[in-house]
Amino acid sequence: MSIKKVILLATFVVGALFLIIFIPAVAKIAPEIFEILKADDHQALVLYLRSFGYTGAVILFILQFLQSLMPIFPAVILQITAGITYGPWWGTLIITVSYSLANLLIFIILRKYQFGDMSKLFGWKPIKKMMKYIQNQDPNLAIFILYLFPILSNSYIPYLAYTTTITTKNFIFVMIVASIPMTFASVYFGDRLLKGELLSAIIVFGLAALLSFGLYKSKSLLKKFLLMIN
């Protein structure tokens, strides 16, 4: 069985388990969660998630998964909440695994059924600019840079990536590696914010931004590195 089929099967199984086990439970409390999100009360959201114990991590996971499928609110809210509630390491793990599975699911479905140029669906000028950008660059490098700088929600990137020649294996690698610096910085920011250590949060966020910028400026080396994973 090819790696693509294994990934598709694993994604389907994981998705089915979530639908069967967790979605009904989350659906009951979803209205309360979205009311808190609309009120922009981060502290209330943290207290609410903590009231569920370990189940709160599952709720956060599903919220991030849904946000990656439908970017109805900024992902950074969930990343900061993850840091405040579960700390930098567990918070980063929950967020990274969740959006990676969601992005991969979109990418595989689009590749399988060939929906055409999805940028037309959004009709949003920045999306069209990003589409033009990836068409004029090596796809591995272009998609790496899009994930490296989360100017747009990562929810949009799979719709652009699937039209390129990037392989599923490379997409997974690029998506996870490129997303980690700024994801960790946002989650860490939440953790330090809770502890009242704003200066260290700003320093780490700045270091992550410098790392991302350094990788961007070293595009030739980055391109050689990405070629090694083919």
N, C-alpha and C positions, 0 to 999 in steps of 0.2 A: 504493500500500500504506500502510495507517495506521501511525502510530508504534507502536501496541500490537503489531501483527503483526511489524513490523521488530524490536522489542525481543525478542519471543518467539522469532523465528527466530534472532536473534543469540545469545540465551541458550542455545538448543538446540544451535547449532553449537559454541559454546564448551564447553558441557557434554559434547558428544559427543567433541570433541578431547581433553578431559581424560580421559574414560573410555578412549579408544583408546590414547592415548600415555602418560599418567602413572599412572593408577590401578593397572595391573598392577605397575609398578615400586614404587609406594608400598606396595602390599599385601604385598610381600615383607619390607619393613622395618617395617611397622606394628606388629607385636608388640613389637619392641624399643622403638619410640617410646612406646607406651602403657605399657610397663613403667617407662620413665623418668618418664613423667607420673604414674603411680601412686606412684612413690617420692618425688615432689615434689622432684626433684633438678634445679633449673633450670640449674645450671652444666653438668651432664652433657648436658642437652638441647641447650644452646648448642654445646658441643663436638661433639656428634653431628651437628647440622645443618651446622656449619662444615666438617666432614670431607667433605661432599658438594659443596663449592664452590657454584657458582651453582644447582645442582640443589636445594640446601637451601632456597632461596627458594621453589621450586616445591612442595617438601614442606610448608613452612610455610603456603603459600597453600592447599594442599589440606586441611591440618589445620584451618585457620580456616574453610574452606568447610564441612567436615564438622561442625565444632563449631556452626556457625550452623544447620545442618540438624538436628543432634541435640546439644543442650547437655549433654554428658556430663561436661564439666569446665569450670571458669570460663574465659571468653574472655580475662580479664586476664592469665592465665599466658602465653598466646600473644602478647599485645600487649607484655608486658615482654620476652619472649624475642625478639620482632622487633626491639625497640630495642637489646638487647644484641648481637644478631647482625648486624643490617644498618643500625643507626643510625636517627635519628628520621625522616628524610625517606623513605628507601626502605622502612623498616619500616612507617610509616604508610600508604604507598601499597599495599604488599602486603596489609596487614590490611583496609584500607578497600575495595579492589576485591574482595577475596575475600568478605567478609561481605555486601557490597552485591549481588553476583551471587547469592549464596545466598538472601538475603532477597527479592530480586526474583523469583527462580525460584519460591519458595513462594507469593508474592503472586499471580503470574500464573496458576499452576496452580489455586489456590483460586478465583480470579475466573472462570477458564474453566469449571471443573467444578462450581462452587457447592456446596461441601460442607456448608453450613449453619453454625451457631454452633459454632466450634471451641473456644470457651472451655470448653464442657462436656466436651470430650475430656480436658482437663488436670485439671479438677475441683479446681483449686488456688485458694484464697481470693484471693491477690493478683491472679491473672489475672482473676477475676470482678470485682474492684474496678476494674481497669484497663478492662475492657469497659464497665462502668457509666460510668466517667469519659469515655471517648471518645464514648459515646452522648449525653452531655449537653454536649458541646463542639463547636466547629467542627472537623471531622475533620483538616484541615491543621494546625491549631494543636495539637490533642490529640496527634497522632502525632509532630509535631515535638518536643513536650515529652517524650514517652516515649523517643524516641531521644536527646534532650538529656541526660537523667538515666538512665544505664544501671543503674537499681536492679534491674530484671529483665534477664535475657539478651535481647539483641535478637532472638534466635531466635523468641521468642514474639510479637513485635510484628506481623509480617505476618499471623498468624492472626487478630489483632484488627482490623488495618487493612483487610483485604479486605471486611469486612462493612459498612464505611462507604462514603460516596459519593466518597472521594478518588480522583482519576484516577491512572492509572499514571505519567504524567509528573510529577505533583505528588508522588507517593509516592517516586519516585527522588530528586527534588530534596530533599525534606524529610529522607529517610533519610540521604543523604550529608552535607548541610550540618549537620544537627543532631548527627550522630555524631562529626564531626571533632574538636571541642574536647577531649572526654574521651579519645578514641582516641589523639590526638596526645600528650596528657599522659601516658597510660600507657606509650606507646612511648618517649617522651622520658625517662620515669622509668627505664626499662630501660637506655637509653643512658648516662645520667648515673650510674646505679648501677655500671655496668661501669667507668667512669672515676673512681669514688670521689668524685663531686661530688653528694652527697646533698642538700645545701642547695639548689642550683639546681634539682634535680628536684622538691623539695617546693614551691619558689616557683612553678615552671611549673604544677605540678598545682593549686596554690592559685589561680593566675590563671585557669586553665581552669574551675575550679569557680565562681569569681566571675563569669566571663563567662556561664556557663550560668545562674547564678542571676539575673544582670542581664537576660538575655533572657527568663527566666521572669517576672520582675517587670514587664517591659515588654510584657506580652501584647497590649495594644491596638495598639501600634506593630508588633509582630510579626505580628499578624493582618492588618493593612493590607498589610504587606510580602508575606505569603504570598498574599494576594488578587491581587497584581500578577502572579503567575506563572500564574494561571488562563487 
